[in-house]
Structure formats: C-alpha cells, structure tokens
Amino acid sequence: MAPVRIGASRGFTLIELLVVIAIIAILAALLLPAIARARRAGQGAVVMNNMRQVVLAATLYADDHQDRFPTTMRPDGDGPPETIGFWDVQGYQNALNTYIGGMKGGVDASGKARSNRQVWFDPVDPDRLEPAMWGSFSDNGFVTGIGAKLGEFRRPGDTIYAAPRHSRWSKVVGVTVPDPLPVASPQHPFWSSEYFDMCLDPWSDSRDPSDPFHWSRGRAAPPVDLLPGATGATGWALQVDGRNPVVAPKGEGRHGRRGFYSYCDGSVRRMPFEATYRGVDDNQWNVR
C-alpha cells in the first residue's frame, strides 16, 4: 500500500482561476463607478469651499470699504467698463488675499501664478497649469466689474458673485499666451489683453444710459446663445464654462452640464446655467 501524504495540496484548476478572475472583474466594475462618484464629489467640495472663501473675503473687504466690493475694471465714461489687464487682476486678488487666511493664490508681480492649488482655482481646471492663469472663476461684472455696493443689491442671496470660467481660456478670448512670458516687459500687449478679463460683462456695448441694458442699470442682457431672438441679446455668457460651442460642442463644462456658482450671501450652488437666467426680470445676474 502506498503511503498516505498528509497535508498535500493541489493547485487551482483553469476553470477555478477563470471564475476568480471573473468575480474580481465584476467587483471592480461595481466599485469603479462608486470610486469615480466619490472622487467627483470630493473635487466638487473643493470647488465649493474655494468659491466660498473668495466671496466671503469680498464681503469682508466690502465691510471695510464702505460696503463697496473690490473692482476688476475701470469706467470709460458712459461706455462699458474696461479691463485694463493683468494689473486689475493682480490688484483685485491682492486685496482679497488679505482676507483669505494668508493663502497667496492668484498671479504675482512677475505675471506667474503663485499656486494652482489655492482658492482661486478649480482642481480639475486644465488651465490651472498655465503660467499666467489668474484663476478658474469669472466674477459677475455688475458686482466687481464696477465696484458695486452690497447694500444696493435687490436680493444679495440670489445675486451671483462668480461663475466657472470657461476652460481653454486662451482660445475662448482669442489670445495666445507668449512663451516665455514677457515678465521683463510690462508694456507687452499680452498684459493688457482680454486674457485677463476675469469678469463676465452682462451688459450691452451702448453708451446711451437710456439703453435698458446699459451697464449702469444693473440688468443683465439676454444671453444670445440661450435666447437668440431676444431684444438686446449679447454673447456675454459664452465665457461661462461649457457655453462656448466652438470649445465645448457638447455643452459640457469641467463638471458636466451643471456648474458651481457663488452668491453674494456667501453660499455656493451647483446648477445648469439655464437656471441662472430665465428672463430679463427673472435671473440671478441682475443687481437692481
């Protein structure tokens, strides 16, 4: 009689191995979407926190400056306010950095981003790696473009402070970023270009103060991409992430069809752009 081998083991058969692999594949298929959702939720939480810090810093600034928000543009007589360029952005961000717990985001005096991981940026914004990119959010021009007073707003809790800036920004505004940056040439046209227009301009180009959408009236003109047949419609909303059909043909931004919007009461909400503008008298961009 052959001796009995105690504790002998056998290997997996091919069928058993295939079954194990199939189980692992099924579990991975079930877990990956959940992991992706958790990751997106985490990124969204960062965006909301960053936007909230900026708008709260702006309201603190207003408290210290006779209720007036910091400005990012300059008046041009009766014509629409104009962005001077890099210096407007730098001054605005420096003013708010004082209230953001020492976090030095934005663009420094040499024109380079101080950090692409600070409160001025969306962590999934591909443009955050651009050396001269100032941030991921565009302000409502009626708020910081003209340095409005918070106490004059009709409904601060329903007035948008900032929206997601469109990705591929240089293409949206038609400005090529010089390589290398002309940091030794402050008069270089790049520093005064539309690349540094960090405000959405929801007004008409009219110099006539009686125009219903003249900048001084604080009422946003209909977005031409949303209401193409409306009287006075302009293309101001094409700078909101996902709204420019040339850059985003599917109408999706960094976070899909719903973006993050901060409000003058310090809140941040996620919604499609269409929910922010339903009509001339029913939108969240008007300040009066």
NUKOL-809939 format. One line per 2 residues: their letters; for each residue x, y, z of N, C-alpha, C, O. Coordinates in steps of 0.05 Angstrom, whole numbers, plus 5000, padded with zeros to 4 digits. Layout:
# residues N
a> X:Y:Z:X:Y:Z:X:Y:Z:X:Y:Z; ... $
This chain:
# residues 288
ma> 5017:4976:5000:5000:5000:5000:5018:5025:5000:5037:5027:5015; 5010:5044:4982:5026:5069:4981:5020:5086:5005:4998:5087:5015 $
pv> 5041:5100:5015:5037:5117:5039:5018:5140:5033:5018:5152:5011; 5002:5147:5053:4983:5170:5050:4998:5195:5056:5012:5197:5077 $
ri> 4996:5216:5038:5010:5241:5042:4992:5261:5057:4972:5271:5046; 4999:5265:5082:4982:5283:5098:4988:5313:5091:5012:5320:5088 $
ga> 4967:5330:5088:4972:5358:5082:4979:5364:5053:4987:5387:5048; 4976:5346:5036:4982:5351:5008:4961:5371:4997:4938:5370:5004 $
sr> 4970:5389:4980:4952:5409:4968:4954:5408:4938:4973:5398:4926; 4933:5417:4926:4932:5418:4897:4929:5446:4887:4919:5463:4902 $
gf> 4938:5452:4863:4935:5479:4852:4907:5484:4841:4890:5466:4840; 4901:5510:4834:4875:5516:4822:4874:5504:4794:4893:5503:4780 $
tl> 4850:5495:4788:4845:5487:4760:4841:5512:4743:4836:5534:4754; 4843:5509:4717:4839:5532:4699:4811:5544:4703:4808:5568:4702 $
ie> 4791:5527:4706:4764:5537:4709:4761:5553:4735:4748:5574:4735; 4773:5543:4757:4771:5557:4782:4785:5585:4780:4775:5605:4790 $
ll> 4808:5585:4766:4822:5610:4763:4806:5630:4747:4805:5654:4753; 4792:5621:4726:4776:5638:4710:4752:5649:4725:4743:5672:4722 $
vv> 4741:5632:4743:4719:5641:4760:4727:5663:4779:4713:5683:4782; 4751:5660:4791:4761:5680:4809:4766:5706:4794:4758:5728:4804 $
ia> 4778:5705:4770:4783:5729:4754:4756:5743:4747:4754:5767:4748; 4736:5726:4740:4710:5738:4733:4697:5752:4757:4686:5773:4754 $
ii> 4700:5740:4781:4689:5753:4805:4703:5780:4810:4690:5800:4817; 4730:5779:4808:4745:5804:4812:4736:5826:4792:4734:5849:4800 $
ai> 4733:5818:4767:4724:5837:4746:4697:5849:4752:4692:5872:4748; 4679:5831:4762:4652:5841:4769:4653:5861:4792:4640:5882:4792 $
la> 4669:5854:4813:4671:5872:4836:4683:5899:4827:4675:5920:4837; 4704:5897:4810:4716:5922:4801:4696:5939:4785:4696:5964:4789 $
al> 4680:5926:4768:4660:5941:4753:4640:5954:4771:4629:5976:4765; 4634:5941:4794:4615:5953:4812:4627:5975:4829:4613:5995:4835 $
ll> 4653:5973:4835:4665:5992:4853:4676:6017:4838:4675:6039:4849; 4685:6014:4813:4697:6037:4799:4679:6061:4796:4687:6083:4801 $
pa> 4653:6056:4788:4635:6079:4786:4631:6093:4813:4630:6118:4814; 4630:6077:4835:4627:6089:4861:4652:6106:4869:4650:6127:4880 $
ia> 4675:6095:4862:4700:6110:4868:4701:6136:4851:4709:6157:4862; 4692:6134:4826:4692:6158:4809:4673:6179:4820:4679:6202:4820 $
ra> 4649:6169:4829:4630:6188:4840:4641:6202:4865:4637:6226:4870; 4655:6186:4882:4666:6197:4906:4688:6217:4900:4690:6238:4913 $
rr> 4703:6211:4879:4724:6230:4871:4712:6256:4861:4722:6277:4868; 4692:6254:4844:4679:6278:4834:4666:6294:4857:4667:6319:4857 $
ag> 4654:6280:4876:4643:6294:4899:4664:6309:4915:4660:6331:4924; 4687:6296:4918:4709:6309:4932:4719:6333:4918:4724:6354:4930 $
qg> 4721:6331:4891:4730:6354:4875:4710:6377:4877:4717:6400:4879; 4684:6369:4876:4663:6390:4878:4664:6404:4905:4659:6428:4907 $
av> 4670:6389:4926:4672:6401:4953:4694:6421:4954:4692:6442:4967; 4717:6415:4941:4739:6433:4940:4731:6459:4925:4737:6481:4934 $
vm> 4718:6456:4902:4709:6479:4887:4691:6497:4904:4694:6521:4905; 4671:6485:4917:4652:6500:4933:4667:6515:4956:4661:6538:4962 $
nn> 4685:6501:4969:4700:6513:4991:4717:6537:4980:4718:6558:4993; 4730:6533:4957:4746:6555:4946:4729:6579:4939:4737:6602:4945 $
mr> 4707:6574:4925:4690:6596:4917:4678:6611:4941:4676:6635:4942; 4671:6595:4962:4660:6607:4986:4681:6625:5000:4674:6647:5009 $
qv> 4706:6616:5001:4726:6633:5013:4730:6659:4999:4734:6680:5011; 4729:6658:4972:4733:6683:4957:4710:6702:4961:4715:6726:4966 $
vl> 4685:6693:4960:4663:6711:4963:4661:6721:4992:4653:6744:4996; 4668:6705:5011:4668:6715:5039:4690:6736:5043:4686:6755:5057 $
aa> 4713:6732:5030:4734:6752:5031:4724:6778:5019:4731:6800:5029; 4709:6776:4997:4699:6800:4984:4679:6815:5001:4679:6840:5002 $
tl> 4662:6800:5016:4643:6814:5034:4658:6827:5058:4650:6848:5067; 4679:6814:5067:4695:6826:5088:4709:6851:5079:4711:6871:5093 $
ya> 4718:6850:5054:4730:6874:5041:4709:6896:5040:4715:6919:5047; 4685:6889:5032:4664:6910:5030:4658:6922:5057:4653:6946:5059 $
dd> 4658:6905:5078:4653:6915:5105:4674:6937:5113:4667:6956:5127; 4698:6933:5103:4720:6952:5110:4722:6976:5091:4738:6994:5095 $
hq> 4705:6975:5069:4708:6996:5049:4681:7008:5042:4673:7009:5018; 4666:7016:5062:4640:7030:5059:4621:7014:5041:4607:7025:5025 $
dr> 4620:6987:5046:4601:6970:5033:4607:6965:5003:4590:6953:4989; 4630:6973:4993:4636:6971:4965:4655:6948:4959:4675:6944:4973 $
fp> 4648:6932:4939:4665:6910:4931:4690:6919:4917:4691:6941:4906; 4711:6903:4917:4736:6910:4902:4729:6909:4872:4712:6895:4863 $
tt> 4744:6925:4857:4739:6927:4828:4759:6912:4811:4782:6909:4819; 4750:6903:4789:4767:6889:4769:4768:6904:4743:4782:6895:4724 $
mr> 4753:6926:4741:4751:6940:4715:4752:6970:4721:4752:6979:4744; 4753:6986:4699:4754:7015:4702:4732:7027:4684:4728:7018:4662 $
pd> 4719:7049:4693:4698:7062:4677:4710:7075:4653:4733:7084:4653; 4694:7077:4632:4702:7091:4607:4680:7110:4599:4666:7106:4579 $
gd> 4676:7131:4616:4654:7150:4610:4628:7136:4613:4623:7121:4632; 4610:7141:4593:4585:7127:4592:4587:7099:4580:4568:7084:4581 $
gp> 4610:7093:4568:4614:7067:4556:4618:7045:4576:4622:7051:4600; 4618:7020:4567:4621:6997:4586:4648:6999:4600:4668:7008:4588 $
pe> 4650:6990:4625:4675:6989:4639:4695:6972:4624:4687:6953:4610; 4720:6978:4626:4741:6964:4611:4761:6950:4630:4768:6961:4651 $
ti> 4769:6927:4622:4791:6913:4637:4817:6924:4628:4824:6922:4604; 4833:6934:4646:4860:6944:4639:4879:6921:4633:4896:6923:4616 $
gf> 4875:6899:4648:4891:6876:4642:4902:6863:4668:4888:6862:4688; 4926:6853:4666:4938:6839:4688:4938:6854:4714:4934:6843:4735 $
wd> 4941:6880:4713:4944:6897:4737:4917:6898:4752:4917:6899:4777; 4895:6897:4738:4869:6896:4751:4866:6870:4766:4857:6870:4789 $
vq> 4873:6848:4753:4871:6822:4766:4889:6821:4791:4880:6812:4812; 4913:6830:4787:4933:6828:4809:4923:6845:4833:4925:6836:4856 $
gy> 4913:6869:4827:4904:6886:4849:4880:6875:4863:4878:6876:4888; 4861:6864:4848:4837:6852:4860:4844:6828:4877:4835:6826:4900 $
qn> 4861:6810:4867:4868:6786:4883:4885:6793:4907:4882:6781:4928; 4903:6812:4904:4919:6821:4927:4901:6832:4949:4906:6828:4973 $
al> 4881:6847:4941:4862:6859:4961:4847:6837:4976:4843:6840:5000; 4839:6816:4962:4824:6795:4976:4842:6775:4990:4834:6763:5010 $
nt> 4867:6771:4980:4885:6752:4994:4889:6760:5023:4895:6743:5040; 4886:6786:5029:4889:6796:5057:4869:6782:5075:4873:6779:5099 $
yi> 4845:6775:5064:4823:6764:5079:4821:6734:5076:4803:6722:5088; 4839:6722:5062:4837:6693:5057:4858:6677:5073:4870:6659:5062 $
gg> 4863:6685:5097:4880:6670:5115:4908:6666:5105:4920:6646:5111; 4919:6686:5091:4947:6684:5082:4951:6666:5058:4974:6662:5051 $
mk> 4930:6656:5046:4934:6638:5023:4939:6656:4998:4921:6669:4988; 4963:6655:4989:4971:6673:4967:4967:6660:4940:4985:6652:4927 $
gg> 4942:6660:4932:4936:6650:4905:4938:6672:4885:4949:6693:4890; 4927:6667:4861:4927:6687:4840:4953:6690:4826:4969:6671:4824 $
vd> 4958:6714:4815:4982:6719:4798:5000:6738:4813:4990:6758:4824; 5026:6733:4812:5044:6751:4826:5054:6774:4808:5045:6776:4785 $
as> 5072:6790:4818:5081:6814:4803:5096:6807:4778:5099:6824:4761; 5106:6783:4775:5120:6775:4751:5101:6763:4730:5110:6756:4708 $
gk> 5076:6761:4737:5056:6750:4719:5053:6720:4720:5039:6709:4703; 5065:6707:4739:5063:6678:4742:5044:6671:4764:5042:6685:4784 $
ar> 5029:6649:4760:5011:6640:4781:5026:6633:4806:5046:6618:4805; 5018:6644:4829:5031:6637:4854:5028:6608:4861:5047:6595:4870 $
sn> 5004:6598:4857:4999:6569:4862:4974:6562:4847:4954:6577:4847; 4974:6538:4835:4950:6529:4821:4933:6511:4839:4915:6497:4830 $
rq> 4939:6510:4865:4924:6494:4884:4911:6511:4905:4901:6500:4926; 4910:6537:4901:4898:6554:4922:4869:6560:4915:4857:6549:4897 $
vw> 4857:6578:4931:4828:6583:4929:4819:6594:4903:4795:6593:4897; 4836:6605:4887:4828:6617:4862:4824:6596:4840:4815:6603:4818 $
fd> 4829:6570:4846:4828:6550:4825:4809:6527:4831:4804:6520:4854; 4798:6516:4809:4783:6491:4808:4804:6469:4804:4819:6470:4785 $
pv> 4804:6448:4821:4825:6427:4819:4824:6412:4793:4844:6399:4786; 4802:6412:4778:4801:6398:4753:4802:6416:4729:4798:6408:4706 $
dp> 4808:6442:4734:4811:6461:4712:4837:6456:4697:4858:6460:4709; 4837:6448:4672:4862:6443:4658:4879:6468:4654:4903:6466:4652 $
dr> 4866:6492:4654:4881:6516:4650:4897:6525:4675:4913:6544:4674; 4892:6512:4698:4906:6520:4722:4936:6516:4720:4951:6528:4735 $
le> 4945:6501:4700:4974:6496:4696:4986:6517:4678:5011:6518:4675; 4970:6535:4667:4981:6556:4650:4996:6576:4668:4986:6583:4689 $
pa> 5020:6584:4661:5037:6600:4679:5026:6628:4685:5033:6639:4706; 5008:6639:4669:4997:6665:4674:4967:6664:4682:4954:6685:4683 $
mw> 4957:6640:4686:4928:6638:4691:4921:6649:4719:4934:6642:4739; 4901:6666:4720:4895:6680:4745:4875:6665:4763:4873:6671:4786 $
gs> 4860:6646:4752:4840:6632:4768:4821:6617:4751:4822:6618:4727; 4802:6603:4764:4782:6587:4750:4754:6598:4750:4736:6586:4739 $
fs> 4750:6622:4762:4723:6633:4765:4722:6661:4755:4739:6678:4760; 4700:6667:4740:4695:6694:4730:4674:6708:4747:4653:6696:4753 $
dn> 4679:6732:4754:4661:6747:4771:4638:6759:4754:4640:6763:4730; 4616:6764:4768:4593:6778:4756:4602:6808:4754:4608:6821:4774 $
gf> 4604:6818:4729:4614:6845:4725:4598:6866:4739:4609:6887:4746; 4572:6861:4745:4556:6881:4759:4565:6883:4788:4558:6903:4802 $
vt> 4580:6863:4798:4588:6863:4826:4616:6874:4829:4620:6895:4843; 4636:6861:4817:4663:6871:4820:4673:6887:4796:4693:6901:4798 $
gi> 4660:6884:4773:4669:6899:4750:4668:6929:4755:4685:6944:4746; 4647:6938:4768:4643:6966:4772:4645:6974:4802:4640:6997:4809 $
ga> 4652:6955:4819:4655:6961:4847:4629:6969:4860:4627:6990:4873; 4608:6952:4856:4581:6959:4867:4580:6958:4897:4598:6946:4910 $
kl> 4559:6969:4908:4555:6968:4937:4535:6946:4944:4514:6944:4932; 4543:6930:4963:4526:6907:4971:4498:6916:4980:4478:6903:4974 $
ge> 4497:6938:4994:4471:6948:5004:4452:6957:4983:4428:6960:4988; 4462:6961:4958:4444:6969:4937:4432:6946:4922:4414:6950:4905 $
fr> 4440:6921:4928:4430:6898:4913:4402:6892:4921:4394:6895:4945; 4386:6885:4902:4358:6879:4908:4355:6854:4924:4340:6853:4944 $
rp> 4369:6832:4916:4368:6807:4931:4396:6795:4932:4403:6779:4915; 4413:6802:4951:4440:6792:4953:4442:6761:4953:4460:6750:4941 $
gd> 4422:6748:4966:4423:6719:4968:4418:6706:4942:4423:6682:4939; 4407:6720:4922:4401:6709:4896:4417:6723:4874:4410:6722:4850 $
ti> 4438:6737:4882:4455:6751:4862:4482:6737:4860:4496:6733:4880; 4488:6728:4836:4512:6712:4831:4537:6730:4834:4538:6752:4824 $
ya> 4556:6720:4849:4582:6734:4852:4601:6723:4831:4615:6740:4818; 4603:6697:4828:4623:6686:4809:4612:6660:4796:4596:6646:4808 $
ap> 4621:6655:4772:4614:6631:4757:4639:6617:4747:4661:6628:4749; 4637:6592:4738:4660:6578:4728:4670:6590:4702:4656:6591:4682 $
rh> 4695:6598:4702:4707:6608:4677:4710:6586:4657:4715:6563:4664; 4707:6592:4631:4709:6572:4611:4737:6560:4609:4757:6575:4611 $
sr> 4738:6534:4606:4764:6521:4601:4774:6528:4574:4759:6538:4557; 4800:6523:4569:4814:6531:4544:4810:6561:4540:4802:6570:4518 $
ws> 4816:6576:4561:4810:6604:4562:4824:6620:4540:4811:6638:4528; 4849:6614:4533:4862:6630:4513:4848:6628:4486:4847:6647:4471 $
kv> 4836:6604:4480:4821:6602:4455:4795:6616:4456:4786:6628:4437; 4782:6616:4479:4756:6630:4482:4759:6660:4478:4742:6672:4465 $
vg> 4780:6671:4489:4784:6700:4486:4802:6707:4462:4806:6731:4457; 4812:6688:4448:4828:6693:4424:4855:6705:4430:4865:6722:4414 $
vt> 4868:6698:4452:4894:6709:4459:4914:6686:4462:4909:6666:4476; 4936:6687:4448:4958:6668:4451:4976:6676:4473:4987:6698:4474 $
vp> 4981:6657:4492:4999:6663:4514:5028:6661:4505:5036:6640:4495; 5043:6683:4508:5071:6682:4499:5088:6661:4514:5083:6657:4538 $
dp> 5106:6649:4500:5124:6630:4513:5153:6636:4504:5159:6632:4480; 5170:6646:4522:5164:6650:4551:5148:6675:4556:5145:6692:4538 $
lp> 5138:6678:4580:5123:6702:4588:5141:6726:4587:5164:6725:4596; 5131:6749:4577:5147:6773:4576:5148:6787:4603:5140:6810:4605 $
va> 5159:6774:4623:5158:6785:4650:5176:6810:4653:5172:6826:4671; 5195:6813:4635:5212:6837:4636:5201:6860:4620:5214:6881:4619 $
sp> 5178:6856:4607:5166:6877:4590:5138:6883:4599:5119:6873:4587; 5134:6900:4619:5107:6906:4629:5089:6919:4608:5065:6920:4611 $
qh> 5101:6931:4587:5085:6944:4566:5077:6924:4544:5063:6932:4525; 5085:6900:4546:5078:6880:4526:5047:6878:4524:5034:6877:4544 $
pf> 5036:6877:4499:5007:6876:4495:4993:6854:4511:4969:6856:4517; 5007:6832:4516:4994:6810:4530:4983:6818:4557:4962:6809:4564 $
ws> 4998:6835:4571:4990:6843:4598:4964:6860:4598:4952:6863:4619; 4957:6871:4575:4933:6887:4573:4912:6874:4555:4894:6887:4545 $
se> 4915:6848:4552:4897:6834:4534:4872:6823:4548:4870:6824:4573; 4853:6813:4532:4829:6801:4543:4834:6776:4559:4816:6766:4573 $
yf> 4858:6766:4558:4865:6742:4574:4860:6747:4603:4853:6729:4618; 4863:6772:4612:4860:6779:4640:4832:6791:4646:4829:6803:4667 $
dm> 4813:6786:4629:4786:6795:4634:4772:6774:4652:4761:6755:4642; 4773:6778:4678:4763:6759:4696:4734:6765:4704:4723:6753:4723 $
cl> 4721:6783:4690:4693:6789:4696:4675:6783:4671:4683:6788:4649; 4652:6771:4677:4632:6769:4656:4618:6796:4654:4613:6809:4674 $
dp> 4613:6804:4629:4602:6831:4624:4573:6829:4614:4569:6829:4590; 4554:6827:4632:4526:6821:4623:4511:6846:4613:4487:6847:4616 $
ws> 4525:6865:4602:4512:6889:4593:4515:6893:4562:4529:6877:4549; 4502:6913:4552:4505:6919:4523:4530:6937:4519:4542:6946:4539 $
ds> 4537:6941:4494:4560:6958:4488:4552:6987:4485:4569:7004:4477; 4527:6993:4490:4516:7020:4486:4528:7041:4505:4534:7035:4528 $
rd> 4531:7065:4495:4539:7088:4511:4515:7105:4519:4518:7126:4532; 4492:7096:4512:4467:7110:4518:4456:7101:4545:4446:7078:4546 $
ps> 4456:7117:4565:4446:7109:4591:4417:7100:4592:4408:7087:4610; 4402:7108:4571:4374:7100:4570:4370:7072:4559:4348:7061:4561 $
dp> 4391:7060:4549:4390:7032:4540:4383:7014:4564:4396:7017:4585; 4363:6997:4561:4355:6981:4584:4377:6963:4595:4375:6954:4618 $
fh> 4397:6957:4578:4419:6940:4587:4446:6955:4589:4467:6943:4587; 4444:6982:4591:4468:6998:4596:4480:6988:4623:4465:6982:4641 $
ws> 4506:6988:4625:4519:6977:4649:4510:6989:4675:4509:6976:4695; 4503:7015:4674:4495:7029:4698:4468:7021:4709:4462:7026:4732 $
rg> 4453:7007:4693:4426:6999:4702:4426:6973:4718:4406:6967:4732; 4447:6957:4717:4450:6933:4733:4431:6911:4725:4424:6894:4741 $
ra> 4423:6910:4699:4405:6889:4689:4419:6874:4667:4428:6886:4647; 4420:6848:4669:4435:6831:4650:4420:6828:4624:4396:6821:4624 $
ap> 4434:6832:4602:4422:6828:4576:4418:6799:4571:4432:6782:4582; 4398:6792:4555:4393:6763:4549:4417:6751:4535:4429:6763:4517 $
pv> 4426:6727:4544:4448:6713:4531:4440:6703:4503:4420:6689:4500; 4455:6711:4483:4446:6705:4456:4446:6675:4450:4430:6666:4434 $
dl> 4463:6660:4464:4463:6631:4459:4439:6617:4472:4431:6595:4465; 4426:6631:4492:4403:6619:4506:4377:6630:4495:4358:6615:4492 $
lp> 4377:6656:4488:4353:6670:4478:4361:6685:4453:4362:6710:4453; 4366:6671:4431:4377:6684:4407:4359:6705:4394:4369:6723:4381 $
ga> 4333:6703:4399:4315:6723:4386:4307:6746:4405:4292:6763:4397; 4318:6746:4429:4311:6767:4448:4323:6794:4441:4345:6795:4431 $
tg> 4308:6815:4446:4318:6842:4441:4341:6848:4460:4340:6844:4484; 4363:6858:4448:4386:6866:4463:4404:6843:4471:4422:6847:4488 $
at> 4400:6819:4460:4416:6796:4468:4445:6800:4460:4451:6810:4439; 4463:6791:4478:4492:6793:4473:4506:6766:4479:4493:6748:4489 $
gw> 4531:6764:4473:4545:6739:4477:4561:6736:4503:4580:6721:4504; 4553:6751:4523:4569:6752:4548:4571:6724:4561:4592:6718:4574 $
al> 4551:6707:4559:4551:6682:4573:4569:6661:4560:4572:6639:4570; 4580:6667:4536:4597:6647:4522:4623:6643:4537:4639:6626:4530 $
qv> 4628:6660:4557:4653:6656:4573:4648:6639:4598:4667:6634:4613; 4623:6630:4602:4617:6612:4624:4625:6583:4615:4619:6576:4592 $
dg> 4636:6568:4633:4646:6542:4626:4625:6524:4613:4603:6521:4623; 4631:6513:4589:4613:6496:4575:4594:6510:4556:4579:6496:4542 $
rn> 4594:6537:4555:4575:6552:4539:4585:6558:4511:4569:6564:4493; 4611:6557:4507:4622:6564:4480:4621:6540:4462:4636:6521:4467 $
pv> 4605:6540:4441:4602:6516:4424:4627:6509:4409:4631:6485:4401; 4645:6528:4404:4670:6522:4389:4688:6506:4407:4702:6487:4398 $
va> 4689:6513:4432:4707:6499:4451:4694:6475:4465:4707:6455:4470; 4668:6477:4470:4653:6456:4483:4628:6449:4467:4606:6456:4474 $
pk> 4632:6434:4444:4609:6429:4426:4587:6412:4439:4564:6413:4429; 4593:6397:4460:4572:6381:4473:4558:6397:4496:4540:6386:4509 $
ge> 4567:6421:4500:4554:6438:4521:4560:6429:4549:4545:6435:4567; 4583:6416:4552:4591:6407:4579:4616:6421:4588:4635:6425:4573 $
gr> 4616:6429:4614:4639:6441:4626:4656:6421:4641:4653:6397:4638; 4673:6431:4659:4690:6414:4675:4675:6395:4693:4684:6373:4699 $
hg> 4651:6403:4701:4635:6387:4719:4609:6379:4706:4588:6377:4719; 4610:6375:4680:4585:6367:4665:4569:6391:4657:4579:6412:4652 $
rr> 4543:6387:4656:4525:6408:4648:4516:6427:4671:4503:6447:4667; 4525:6420:4695:4519:6437:4718:4545:6448:4729:4564:6433:4735 $
gf> 4546:6474:4733:4570:6487:4743:4565:6497:4771:4542:6497:4781; 4586:6507:4784:4584:6518:4811:4583:6548:4809:4598:6561:4795 $
ys> 4564:6560:4824:4560:6589:4825:4560:6599:4854:4546:6587:4871; 4576:6619:4859:4576:6631:4886:4557:6656:4886:4553:6669:4865 $
yc> 4547:6662:4910:4527:6683:4913:4537:6704:4933:4554:6698:4950; 4526:6727:4932:4535:6749:4948:4528:6746:4978:4537:6762:4994 $
dg> 4514:6725:4985:4509:6720:5013:4528:6699:5024:4527:6690:5047; 4548:6690:5007:4568:6671:5015:4561:6642:5008:4578:6625:5014 $
sv> 4538:6637:4997:4531:6609:4990:4542:6602:4963:4549:6619:4947; 4544:6576:4958:4552:6565:4932:4533:6543:4924:4526:6526:4940 $
rr> 4524:6544:4899:4504:6524:4890:4514:6513:4863:4528:6525:4848; 4504:6489:4858:4511:6476:4832:4485:6473:4816:4465:6463:4825 $
mp> 4486:6482:4791:4462:6483:4774:4470:6487:4745:4493:6496:4740; 4453:6482:4726:4458:6489:4698:4456:6519:4695:4441:6532:4710 $
fe> 4470:6530:4675:4469:6559:4671:4440:6568:4666:4433:6590:4674; 4425:6551:4652:4397:6559:4645:4381:6566:4670:4362:6582:4668 $
at> 4388:6555:4693:4373:6560:4717:4380:6588:4728:4365:6599:4745; 4402:6599:4719:4410:6626:4729:4398:6648:4713:4397:6671:4722 $
yr> 4388:6642:4689:4377:6663:4672:4352:6652:4658:4354:6637:4638; 4328:6659:4669:4303:6650:4657:4290:6673:4641:4272:6668:4624 $
gv> 4298:6697:4647:4286:6720:4633:4299:6746:4642:4314:6746:4661; 4292:6768:4628:4304:6794:4634:4298:6802:4663:4315:6814:4676 $
dd> 4274:6795:4673:4267:6803:4701:4268:6779:4720:4259:6781:4743; 4278:6756:4710:4279:6732:4726:4306:6719:4722:4308:6698:4709 $
nq> 4326:6731:4733:4353:6719:4731:4369:6727:4756:4362:6744:4772; 4392:6713:4759:4408:6717:4783:4433:6734:4778:4452:6733:4793 $
wn> 4432:6749:4756:4455:6766:4749:4449:6795:4754:4466:6812:4759; 4423:6802:4753:4415:6830:4759:4422:6838:4787:4420:6822:4806 $
vr> 4429:6863:4791:4434:6873:4818:4412:6894:4825:4410:6902:4848; 4397:6902:4805:4375:6921:4810:4349:6912:4797:4329:6925:4799 $
